[in-house]
Amino acid sequence: MKRIVYFALIGLLFAACSEKDEPTPNGEDPYQVSWAAAADSSSKSLVNNFWNTSGNYFNNKSAQDLSFGYWPQAHGLDVLVDAYNRTGDSFYKNYFDRWYEGVRQKNGNTFDNHFYDDMEWIGLAMLRTYDATQDTKFKEAALQIWEYIKTGWSEETGGGIYWNKERKSKNACSNGPACIFAARLYQRFKNEEDKEWALKIYNWEKSVLFNANNGAVFDNIEIATGNTNRDWIFTYNQGTFIGSAVELYKIFNEKAYLNDAVLAADHTTGSLVDNSILKSEGTGDGGLFKGIFIRYFTELIQQDRLDATAKRRYIQFIKHNAETLWKEGTTKPTVLFGPNWRQKPGSTTGLSEQLSGSMLVEAMALLESKELLP
């Protein structure tokens, strides 16, 4: 009888284990994710499922959809740079030159574009590629894009960069990344004018589109009416405001900038969530929003003067989101992500949604390498 009970208990134990999440990609403890291994699989999945081998750009869908979107290309390159910086693997580096030629050709043999924010993302990604490779064509292209972007500034509404060349609104999405871009250009090349640009863009956005009472970043101000759109609060705009504040903090070492970033981060983690998971903001453009927040939220987490309590809270937040995505919201073994980080997308997904998930997993691998995870 004891032997029967013993084997019954063993059977229950194995049954319970079989219901748990499958082992991590490196085959280690199934209850502890290796984020480096997860990032290897997710970043290679991005290439394997979305890279257009004839056009040398990322397709908009993981299925047989060869359509091209300009601004997601920047974030595709960013993930390749994340993976290359992390691993030194030439697998990722080999796509850099191909991306440069493919995206430029598909965009009409130029990096100029109707949307200022889209150009800012391309410029930021190419600046990071230059940092990783010292290939001067990426530096030169980033500097040329910066010249295009500066033409989007005007003194209407007290300053700010237009969303696009129709000049009908000035948006958080065209000013946050511009500030980050200007600040990083200054830090690399020490052109004082770039520092002044970063400051004036930041000060304009903070005064016009930032709610200093609760940390919300408003989407835009309309030129014709002077009305501020206070109803659209997106993780994307929160993230770029955080990134702007962190970059200025790096330059000036003034805690006030860090405080601004914390206020925006607290609003995001407290209000733009569904049971502590960053909410779905849809597919298409919205599918990329969470990943952009994660990129700059991760920059904030790494700042030494960030309050220890806030740092612990933020690390727990990003860890919970990543574990939920990896265990509940990832189609495996293909490794595909959808807009809802609690729900598997099935056999196909969009580029934007895939990029957000990839950025989250790469962010976790970065924090893991810096021994910042509990």
Summary of the structure (lengths in Angstrom):
residues: 374
radius of gyration: 21.4
end to end distance: 44.5
largest distance: 86.7
contacts: 1312
relative contact order: 0.11
helix: 62%
strand: 8%
